[in-house]
Amino acid sequence: MLKPLAAILTAAGMTLATAQSEVEIFSWWAGDEAPALEALIDVFEAENPDIEIINATVTGGSGVNARAVLKTRMLGGDPPSSFQVHAGEELIGTWVTADRMEDLTDLFEEQGWMDVFPERMIEQISTEDGIWSVPVNIHRSNVLWYVPGNLDEWGVSVPADWDEFLGETCPTLQGQGVTPLAIGQNWTVQHLWESVALAELGPEQYGALWDGSLAFNDPAVVDAFATFADVMECTNDDFAGLSWQQATDRVVGGDAAFNIMGDWAAGYMTTTLELEPGEGFGWAASPGTDGHFMWLSDSFGLPVGAPNRDATIEWLRVAGSKAGQDAFNPVKGSISPRLDSDLSQYNAYLQSAAEDWSSDVKVGSLVHGTVAKETFMSEFATVIEIFLSTGSAESAANAAQAIATQVGLGQ
């Protein structure tokens, strides 16, 4: 359990000013996502001028590359001071079960976070043995992005469900030479899949996949894969070579009508592309998921054996603070998980996301680490590759079930 930092320093006859040290922050927030992390670091440095932040980022969408580097470091006994990780099973099912993380319960109680973070969020980052990370944001996965003026020009509207998209929207756009739905490399295809699966299965059956009570080769899931196959016929052929930002650029540039991506896309469009929410871009729940909020959260924890532990605890305090989160999230394109966040600092999209978060049915993201073990999550990329190469819903569903059985999904 954590001791208050002041007590540790007093016992050592030190003050924070004399405990000058470095804190290495390991993340995948590079490029267009870097300004948000820099905003959080600015708050930290203002409060802790004697602690140097080493900003260690590994590029690659959704942390695919960063997780591989992190695994090498953690297993090699060289953990960073703290690392970005998706809240939930991505951390708990990997490094917590391996006894590589410190319990942060004392820090949560010391900072009053048990009262300002939602109970459901705390449950997601906890086991019976402790609380394992500090959440810095809430992102929404199931968002459909578009440019309102372009839809008017093409004579289409936001589709309410996939039947409308496939039966009306897609053929109308293809008839005008417009890509109906822009996607990118493999993980963005997985991202699209989970929105289609949520729409076709509903939140209860979707949730049943992760506790093992619904098999992936159940006819309902096979049907969802079949719908996904139809949706893929409405996407760009060159998706494998595109980043998520480039897929978003296709929408903004008028080459494509829609894109389904997490709301970090809002951060990209407002910060990098300097577009005004509601004018330069619009949004809606992905088809068939209105009233459902597929969520994920970035968080930071404390690895066992992390260098400069005391200074790292100071980083975690700032990461969970109101000042830190209200500096970070408006730039990142996410909302603060804190119940006392100052929403006046957030743009029109983020205010709408906060409203939906307060009222919608909440379901966790697969691709972004909330609901399933990382071993399943990483292998699901293979399922999508099988689907893309064969076009067979049955083959993909059977492959997913084989992996679920192998890793003990839901156990």
C-alpha positions in Angstrom: 0.0 0.0 0.0 1.2 3.5 -0.7 2.5 5.8 2.1 1.7 9.6 1.8 4.7 11.2 0.0 5.1 13.8 2.7 5.6 11.1 5.3 8.2 9.3 3.2 10.1 12.5 2.6 9.9 13.7 6.2 11.2 10.3 7.4 14.1 10.7 5.1 14.8 14.2 6.3 14.0 15.5 2.8 11.7 17.9 1.0 10.4 17.6 -2.5 12.7 20.4 -3.5 15.7 18.3 -2.5 14.3 15.1 -4.0 15.1 16.2 -7.5 14.6 13.3 -10.0 13.2 12.2 -13.3 9.9 10.6 -14.2 9.7 8.7 -17.5 6.1 8.8 -18.9 5.7 6.0 -21.5 2.8 6.5 -23.9 1.6 6.3 -27.5 0.5 10.0 -27.5 2.8 11.2 -30.3 2.1 13.4 -33.3 -1.4 14.8 -33.4 -2.2 13.5 -29.8 1.0 15.0 -28.3 -0.4 18.4 -27.5 -2.8 16.9 -24.9 0.0 15.1 -23.1 2.1 18.3 -23.2 -0.8 20.2 -21.6 -0.9 17.7 -18.7 2.9 17.8 -18.4 2.7 21.6 -18.2 0.4 21.3 -15.2 2.8 18.8 -13.6 5.9 20.9 -14.1 4.2 24.0 -12.7 3.4 22.1 -9.5 6.7 20.1 -9.4 9.5 22.3 -10.8 12.2 20.0 -9.4 11.0 16.9 -11.1 12.0 16.4 -14.8 9.6 14.6 -17.1 11.0 12.3 -19.7 8.3 12.1 -22.4 8.8 8.6 -23.9 6.4 8.0 -26.7 6.1 5.1 -29.1 4.1 6.0 -32.3 1.4 3.7 -33.6 -2.4 4.0 -33.5 -4.2 2.8 -30.4 -0.9 1.7 -28.8 -0.2 -1.4 -30.9 3.5 -0.7 -31.2 3.8 0.8 -27.7 2.4 -2.3 -26.0 5.0 -4.5 -27.7 7.8 -2.3 -26.5 6.3 -2.1 -23.0 6.1 -5.9 -22.8 9.8 -6.2 -23.6 10.7 -3.6 -20.9 8.4 -5.0 -18.2 9.6 -8.6 -18.7 13.2 -7.4 -18.9 13.0 -5.7 -15.5 13.2 -2.2 -17.0 9.8 -0.7 -16.3 9.1 3.0 -17.1 8.1 5.2 -14.1 4.5 5.0 -15.4 2.9 4.0 -18.6 -0.3 4.7 -20.5 -2.7 1.8 -20.5 -6.4 1.3 -21.3 -8.4 1.0 -18.1 -9.8 -2.4 -17.4 -8.7 -5.8 -18.6 -5.8 -4.5 -20.7 -3.9 -3.8 -17.5 -5.6 -6.1 -15.0 -5.5 -9.2 -17.2 -1.8 -8.7 -18.0 0.4 -6.9 -15.5 -1.8 -7.0 -12.4 -2.2 -10.7 -12.6 1.5 -11.0 -13.1 2.1 -9.0 -9.8 3.9 -6.3 -11.7 1.8 -3.3 -10.5 1.4 -1.5 -7.1 -2.0 -1.1 -5.5 -3.1 2.6 -5.5 -6.0 2.4 -3.0 -4.2 4.6 -0.5 -3.6 7.3 -3.2 -7.3 7.2 -4.2 -8.4 7.6 -0.5 -5.8 10.3 0.2 -6.8 12.4 -2.9 -10.6 11.9 -2.3 -11.0 10.2 -5.7 -13.4 7.6 -4.3 -16.0 10.4 -4.3 -15.2 12.2 -7.6 -14.7 9.2 -10.0 -17.8 7.3 -11.0 -18.4 4.1 -9.1 -18.6 2.1 -12.4 -15.2 3.4 -13.4 -13.6 2.5 -10.1 -15.0 -1.0 -10.4 -13.5 -1.3 -13.9 -10.0 -0.5 -12.7 -10.1 -2.6 -9.5 -10.0 -6.2 -8.3 -10.7 -7.5 -4.8 -7.0 -6.8 -4.1 -6.8 -3.2 -5.0 -7.1 -0.3 -7.4 -4.6 -0.4 -10.2 -4.5 2.8 -12.3 -5.5 6.4 -12.4 -7.9 7.2 -15.2 -7.3 10.5 -17.0 -10.2 10.5 -19.5 -13.2 8.8 -21.0 -13.3 8.3 -24.8 -16.3 7.1 -26.9 -15.6 4.5 -29.5 -18.9 4.4 -31.4 -18.9 7.8 -33.1 -19.9 8.4 -36.7 -18.1 11.5 -38.1 -19.1 13.5 -41.2 -19.1 17.0 -42.7 -22.7 18.4 -42.7 -22.3 20.5 -45.8 -21.0 17.5 -47.8 -24.0 15.4 -46.8 -26.3 18.2 -48.0 -24.5 18.3 -51.3 -24.7 14.6 -51.8 -28.4 14.4 -50.7 -27.9 11.9 -47.9 -28.6 12.1 -44.2 -27.0 10.4 -41.1 -28.2 6.7 -41.3 -30.1 5.5 -38.2 -29.0 1.9 -38.6 -27.0 -0.4 -40.8 -30.1 -1.4 -42.9 -30.6 2.2 -43.9 -26.8 2.7 -44.5 -26.6 -0.5 -46.7 -30.0 -0.1 -48.5 -30.0 3.7 -49.2 -26.9 5.6 -48.0 -24.2 3.5 -49.5 -25.6 3.1 -53.0 -26.5 6.7 -53.3 -23.0 7.8 -52.4 -21.3 5.2 -54.6 -23.4 6.4 -57.5 -21.8 9.8 -57.1 -18.2 8.4 -56.9 -18.0 9.0 -53.1 -16.6 6.5 -50.7 -19.4 5.9 -48.2 -17.3 4.9 -45.2 -13.5 5.6 -44.8 -11.4 3.2 -42.8 -7.7 2.6 -42.2 -5.3 -0.1 -41.1 -6.3 -3.3 -39.3 -7.0 -1.9 -35.8 -9.4 0.6 -37.3 -11.2 -2.2 -39.0 -11.6 -3.9 -35.6 -12.8 -0.6 -34.3 -15.5 -0.6 -37.0 -16.4 -4.3 -36.2 -17.2 -3.6 -32.5 -19.7 -0.8 -33.5 -21.4 -3.1 -36.0 -21.4 -5.9 -33.4 -23.0 -3.6 -30.8 -25.7 -2.5 -33.2 -26.5 -6.0 -34.4 -26.4 -7.8 -31.0 -27.5 -5.1 -28.6 -25.7 -4.2 -25.4 -26.8 -7.4 -23.5 -25.7 -9.9 -26.1 -22.6 -7.8 -26.8 -21.7 -7.9 -23.1 -22.3 -11.7 -23.0 -19.4 -12.2 -25.4 -17.0 -11.1 -22.8 -18.3 -13.1 -19.9 -18.3 -16.2 -22.0 -22.1 -16.7 -22.0 -22.5 -16.1 -25.7 -20.2 -18.0 -28.1 -18.7 -16.2 -31.1 -20.0 -18.9 -33.4 -23.5 -18.4 -32.1 -25.8 -17.7 -35.1 -26.5 -14.1 -33.9 -22.8 -13.4 -33.9 -22.3 -15.0 -37.3 -25.1 -12.7 -38.6 -23.3 -9.7 -37.1 -20.1 -10.8 -39.0 -22.3 -11.1 -42.2 -23.5 -7.5 -41.7 -20.0 -6.4 -41.2 -19.0 -8.0 -44.5 -21.7 -6.0 -46.2 -20.5 -2.8 -44.5 -16.9 -3.5 -45.7 -18.2 -3.4 -49.3 -18.9 0.3 -48.7 -15.4 1.2 -47.7 -12.2 2.3 -49.5 -10.1 -0.4 -51.1 -6.8 1.1 -49.9 -7.6 1.0 -46.2 -4.6 -1.2 -45.2 -2.2 1.6 -46.0 -4.0 4.4 -44.1 -3.6 5.7 -40.6 -6.8 6.7 -38.7 -5.9 10.3 -39.3 -5.7 9.7 -43.0 -9.1 8.0 -43.0 -10.5 11.1 -41.2 -8.8 13.3 -43.8 -10.8 11.5 -46.5 -14.0 12.7 -44.8 -12.8 16.2 -44.2 -11.5 16.5 -47.8 -14.8 15.3 -49.3 -13.6 12.0 -50.7 -15.6 10.0 -48.2 -18.9 10.7 -46.4 -18.4 9.0 -43.0 -15.8 7.5 -40.7 -16.4 5.6 -37.5 -13.6 6.4 -35.0 -13.2 7.2 -31.3 -13.6 10.8 -30.3 -9.8 11.4 -30.4 -10.8 12.2 -33.9 -12.5 15.3 -32.5 -9.3 16.3 -30.9 -7.5 15.9 -34.2 -10.1 17.8 -36.2 -10.2 20.7 -33.7 -6.6 20.9 -32.8 -4.6 19.9 -35.9 -7.2 20.7 -38.6 -8.6 23.7 -36.7 -12.2 22.8 -37.5 -15.2 24.0 -35.5 -17.4 21.3 -34.0 -20.9 21.4 -35.5 -19.7 23.4 -38.6 -16.5 21.9 -39.8 -17.5 18.4 -38.7 -20.6 16.7 -37.3 -21.1 13.5 -35.3 -23.7 10.9 -34.3 -23.7 7.5 -32.6 -22.6 4.9 -35.1 -25.6 3.4 -37.0 -27.9 1.3 -34.7 -26.2 2.4 -31.4 -28.0 5.5 -30.4 -28.4 5.5 -26.7 -25.4 3.3 -26.2 -22.0 4.7 -25.1 -19.1 2.3 -26.0 -16.4 3.6 -23.7 -12.7 3.3 -22.9 -10.3 5.2 -20.7 -6.6 5.9 -20.8 -5.0 5.6 -17.4 -1.6 5.5 -15.6 -0.4 3.0 -13.0 2.7 2.4 -10.8 4.9 -0.5 -11.9 6.6 -2.6 -9.2 10.3 -1.5 -9.2 9.6 1.7 -11.1 12.5 4.2 -10.8 11.9 7.3 -8.7 8.8 6.0 -7.1 8.0 9.1 -5.0 8.2 11.4 -8.0 6.0 9.0 -9.9 3.4 9.2 -7.3 3.4 13.0 -7.8 2.7 12.4 -11.5 -0.2 10.1 -10.6 -1.6 12.8 -8.3 -1.6 15.4 -11.1 -2.9 12.9 -13.7 -6.0 12.4 -11.5 -6.4 16.0 -10.5 -9.1 18.3 -11.7 -6.6 20.8 -13.0 -4.6 18.2 -14.8 -7.7 16.5 -16.4 -9.3 19.8 -17.4 -6.1 20.8 -19.1 -5.6 17.5 -20.9 -9.1 16.5 -22.0 -10.3 19.5 -24.0 -7.2 19.1 -26.2 -7.3 15.3 -26.4 -10.9 15.3 -27.6 -12.1 13.3 -24.5 -14.1 14.1 -21.3 -12.8 13.9 -17.8 -14.1 10.9 -15.7 -14.2 13.3 -12.7 -17.7 14.2 -11.6 -16.6 17.8 -10.8 -15.1 18.6 -14.2 -15.6 22.1 -15.5 -17.5 21.5 -18.7 -17.4 25.2 -19.6 -13.8 24.6 -20.8 -15.0 21.9 -23.3 -16.2 22.4 -26.8 -19.6 21.6 -28.2 -18.8 18.0 -29.1 -17.3 17.2 -25.7 -20.2 18.7 -23.9 -22.6 16.5 -25.9 -20.4 13.5 -25.1 -20.6 14.3 -21.4 -24.3 14.5 -21.6 -24.5 11.1 -23.4 -22.1 9.6 -20.8 -24.5 10.7 -18.0 -27.5 9.0 -19.6 -26.6 6.3 -22.1 -26.3 2.6 -21.6 -22.6 2.0 -21.1 -20.7 -0.8 -22.8 -16.9 -1.4 -22.9 -14.7 -1.4 -25.9 -12.9 -4.6 -27.0 -10.3 -3.0 -29.2 -9.3 -0.5 -26.6 -8.8 -2.8 -23.7 -11.9 -2.5 -21.5 -13.8 -5.8 -21.7 -11.4 -8.6 -22.6 -8.0 -9.9 -21.8 -5.1 -8.5 -23.8 -4.3 -12.0 -25.1 -7.7 -12.1 -26.8 -7.7 -8.5 -27.9 -4.3 -8.9 -29.7 -5.4 -12.2 -31.3 -8.6 -10.6 -32.6 -6.5 -8.9 -35.2 -5.9 -12.3 -36.6 -9.6 -12.9 -36.7 -10.1 -9.8 -38.8 -7.2 -10.8 -41.1 -9.0 -14.2 -41.6 -12.2 -12.3 -42.4 -10.5 -9.9 -44.8 -8.8 -12.7 -46.7 -11.7 -15.2 -46.8 -14.8 -12.9 -46.6 -16.4 -15.7 -44.6 -18.4 -14.8 -41.6 -18.5 -18.4 -40.4 -14.7 -18.7 -40.6 -14.1 -15.5 -38.7 -16.7 -16.4 -36.0 -15.2 -19.9 -35.5 -11.7 -18.4 -35.3 -12.8 -15.9 -32.7 -14.4 -18.7 -30.6 -11.3 -20.8 -30.8 -9.2 -18.0 -29.4 -11.8 -17.2 -26.7 -11.7 -20.8 -25.6 -7.9 -20.9 -25.7 -7.4 -17.8 -23.5 -10.4 -18.6 -21.2 -12.4 -15.5 -22.0 -14.8 -14.7 -19.3 -13.0 -16.9 -16.7 
